Amino acid sequence: MDTHPYTWLAALGRILQSAVLEQGAARGLGLVHARVPLEDTTRFRTEEVDGLVDILRTAAEAEVAAVLKQVGNQRWITSLRSDGRVDVAAAAGLLGGGGHRAAAGFTADGTADEVLASLREALAAVPPQALAS
């Protein structure tokens, strides 16, 4: 049975409530993203924090989901998911990460806004052949 500490429910609600939908990102296919602050990445199990991206990817309006997990003062591990029309591994590769077409990630230093700006640029730079027709 999948169980979580009760305090995770409040944190999950707070994180999901702060999620942002950018319908124009990812070549107009949409990006939904959320941030997990350092206090939550250190307080909860990796499985709980990593599972957030699978919840975000259910947003019908966004092809790409991203969760930025703060692991240091200015360090973020970002998990990416796609429903298949965007090759998130190609975008992650531009940022020094990797993965596969539907699930990828990267680590970056900077503010969350800087990491998101880099992600937006990478998603926009994914070559057209990386997009399914």
RABEL-V378472 format. One record per residue. N is the residue number from 1. SS is DSSP state (~ for helix, > for strand, _ for the rest). PHI is phi in whole degrees, -180 to 180 (* if undefined). D_CENTER is the distance of its C-alpha to the mean C-alpha in Angstrom with 1 decimal. Layout:
[[N,SS,PHI,D_CENTER] [N,SS,PHI,D_CENTER]]
This chain:
[[1,_,*,25.7] [2,_,-79,22.1] [3,_,-123,22.8] [4,_,-140,21.1] [5,_,-66,22.9] [6,~,-54,23.8] [7,~,-64,22.3] [8,~,-66,18.8] [9,~,-61,19.4] [10,~,-66,19.9] [11,~,-64,16.8] [12,~,-59,14.7] [13,~,-60,16.6] [14,~,-63,16.1] [15,~,-66,12.4] [16,~,-66,12.2] [17,~,-66,15.0] [18,_,-90,13.2] [19,_,-60,10.3] [20,>,-122,10.9] [21,>,-106,11.7] [22,>,-118,12.5] [23,_,-68,14.8] [24,_,-85,16.1] [25,_,-76,13.1] [26,_,56,12.6] [27,_,59,16.4] [28,_,82,16.8] [29,_,-89,14.9] [30,_,97,12.3] [31,>,-134,8.8] [32,>,-116,7.7] [33,>,-143,5.5] [34,>,-144,6.8] [35,>,-116,8.2] [36,>,-113,10.1] [37,_,-68,13.3] [38,~,-53,15.4] [39,~,-60,17.9] [40,~,-85,15.7] [41,~,-68,14.2] [42,~,-90,17.9] [43,~,-87,19.4] [44,_,-116,17.7] [45,_,-67,17.5] [46,~,-55,14.7] [47,~,-59,14.9] [48,~,-69,14.2] [49,~,-66,11.2] [50,~,-66,9.7] [51,_,-71,10.7] [52,~,-59,8.7] [53,~,-63,6.0] [54,~,-73,9.4] [55,~,-74,10.6] [56,~,-62,8.2] [57,_,-67,8.9] [58,_,-80,12.5] [59,_,-67,12.6] [60,_,-64,15.3] [61,_,-84,14.9] [62,_,-129,11.7] [63,_,-76,11.5] [64,>,-117,7.9] [65,>,-118,5.0] [66,>,-139,1.4] [67,>,-123,2.9] [68,>,-96,5.5] [69,>,-107,8.4] [70,>,-76,11.7] [71,>,-122,14.2] [72,>,-162,16.9] [73,_,-53,18.4] [74,_,-131,16.5] [75,>,-121,14.2] [76,>,-132,10.5] [77,>,-103,8.8] [78,>,-112,5.3] [79,>,-103,4.3] [80,>,-122,4.3] [81,>,-137,6.9] [82,>,-137,9.8] [83,_,-81,13.0] [84,_,121,14.9] [85,_,-83,15.9] [86,_,-118,13.4] [87,_,-83,13.5] [88,~,-70,10.1] [89,~,-66,12.3] [90,~,-65,14.3] [91,~,-65,11.8] [92,~,-62,10.6] [93,~,-61,14.3] [94,~,-66,15.1] [95,_,-108,13.2] [96,_,88,15.0] [97,_,-108,12.8] [98,>,-174,13.2] [99,>,143,13.0] [100,>,-133,14.2] [101,_,-48,14.0] [102,_,-100,11.9] [103,>,-150,9.7] [104,>,-153,9.0] [105,>,-170,7.8] [106,>,-159,9.6] [107,>,-117,11.2] [108,>,-144,12.4] [109,>,-105,15.1] [110,_,136,15.7] [111,_,-79,14.8] [112,~,-60,11.4] [113,~,-64,12.9] [114,~,-67,13.9] [115,~,-64,10.6] [116,~,-64,9.3] [117,~,-62,12.6] [118,~,-64,12.4] [119,~,-64,9.3] [120,~,-57,11.3] [121,~,-62,14.3] [122,~,-64,13.0] [123,~,-64,11.9] [124,~,-72,15.4] [125,~,-91,17.1] [126,_,-59,16.3] [127,_,-57,19.9] [128,~,-54,21.3] [129,~,-68,22.3] [130,~,-81,18.6] [131,_,-99,18.5] [132,_,-73,20.5] [133,_,-84,23.4]]
